[in-house]
């Protein structure tokens, strides 16, 4: 049998995957497989229906080296879109749930998954040149009462190809002080950096973290961590001693618990039961790409009329007519929306989430057979947009929206 062409790089991620979160609303896990000349996914729900069936996935490739896939399921009274990408040993899935009969509030969740049976191939950690960025990335410090009970124990790097850190051990002593033991990747065995104290941090009701400093022989390394949805994210800010003009480096690693744990069902009360449509008014107006060299979209406009919310994009000479959007809300109360755009030579699926006055937009681009680029692989772009304040008021007035 001819092997399925894998331009997107999905094959290294085939196997069983489990949710990193102890509590989840949607997926316990899923299986990625290669079957009948296509890649498929078979999700397992946290509640009925437990078996979503097995569907083919549409594969994409990020502008970097990450793999991505998309799949849509029609369940009882709802449509569920799974938009996934790989990142350093994890698969991140954004689940868009839309009620077809307006019986509930459309919902968005973003969850992390680790492999059970297969090891994932991932990229080497990337570094940047400004260790001073730590001053802008640290979480607000809690002087008293910080609690990292959920983080106690051993954590292993989700990326088994990492050349940075191997594992961490987080401890608490009799005085209720927190300590961390860090092990760096080395051959033949990891190097023990030793045990240092941690400062406890908090960023929001459901996110906690810490800061620790290692003064090593040739470098000073700051570990800045945050914990969310079962994943411990560590940022490393390293500066070199006596190096003159040698720049510091920044790395980012994802850690999962060393021991397996059971994913538990969340209560039904955690689901939003309000049937009122999600209101996107706070994000109405024109938005521009935060990067002058944006990979794909330059600008988009979110507006409303009597039919509902609409999205219009612009990039270069491409400015299609506005299309309807489906709005969502996630567990933290952040707004999100999704739209499908059909162009003459390609189809676009656009998924956006809002956070801290920004819009993060993921665009899935699929070329049609009639396109001159029909042989090109499907692509995914993730970009950040900021409000075009000069244009927002004018659009709001024309749409009849309140500022």
Secondary structure by P-SEA (a helix, b strand, c coil): cccccccccccccccbbbbcccccccccbbbbbbcccbbbbbbbbccccccccbbbbbbbbcccccccbbbbbbcccbbbbbbbbbcccbbbbbbbbbbcccccccccccbbbbbccbbbbbcccccccccccccccccccccccccccccccbbbbcccccccccbbbbbcccccbbbbbbbcccccccccccbbbbbbbbcccccccbbbbbbcccbbbbbbbcccccbbbbbbbbbbcccccbbbbbbbbbbcccbbbbbbbccccccccccccccccccccbbbbcccccccccccccccccccbbbbbbcccccccbbbbbbbcccccccccccccccccbbbbbbbbbcccbbbbbbbbbbcccccccccccccccbbbbbccccaaaaaaaacccc
